[in-house]
Amino acid sequence: MRLQLYLARSGYGSRRFCETLITEGRVRVNTVKVTTLGTKVEQDDVVTVDHQLAEVSDQKFYYALNKPRGYVSSNYDPNETAFARDLIDVPHQHYLFHVGRLDKDSSGLILFTNDGEAAQIITHPKYEIEKEYYVTTKEIIQRAHLEEALKGVYIDSQRPYTIRRFALEGKRQVRITLTEGKNREIRKILDHYGYTVQKLIRLRIGSLLLKNLQPGRYRAVSKGEIARLLREAQHG
């Protein structure tokens, strides 16, 4: 098995993220640091990441969590103490990693799994899986700004920040749908126009809905739900 796939199945993230772990020199096979992508590992090999044992699970797990504000999505951050994964109280918790970003100040739906291949598809920009958010701002929202964001806004990179659609639900409330989801994309767009975000909640990832899941609670996601999400990605 290729090392990056081994790590993904051990709960360290998508294959792309696991490739980063390897190239950064954080992975060892039988105590030897490995930085070459595509390295093969055998069943009896001992693999560690940051000196912690990585073990493959043959079973795939999927959980939807309503992440509260103040929790980070990442499983590894020396500067943080509140990790979203810790809210998922299951025996195989250590295998799980988050699929896609949801920043510390935001709340709502986030998917955790140990399925690196599914995570790769769900997060890859080319598949354009929709993510829908409910946003409340301190200032009154101007429709013209959101219509401009539909075409793309250049802020801090050569690629524009773009929203797929929006629906105003009040003077200071709006639903915004993205398909790519750059880091803090909605916050950067609204800040660009002078808005202060007071609340940002992710409601949906493709066909996977937050619904009535309460903050801090989680539920198992069925393989059928995941299969439907992957079909959406592959058929557009």
Secondary structure, DSSP 4 states (H G I P E B T S, - for coil): -BHHHHHHHTTS--HHHHHHHHHTT-EEETTEE---TT-B--TT--EEETTEE----SS--EEEEEEPTT-BS-S--TT---BGGGGS--TTGGG-EEES---TT-EEEEEEES-HHHHHHHH-GGG---EEEEEEESSPPPHHHHHHHHH-B-SSSSSPB--SEEEE-SSSEEEEEESS--TTHHHHHHHHTT--EEEEEEEEETTEE-TTPPTT-EEEPPHHHHHHHHHHHHH-
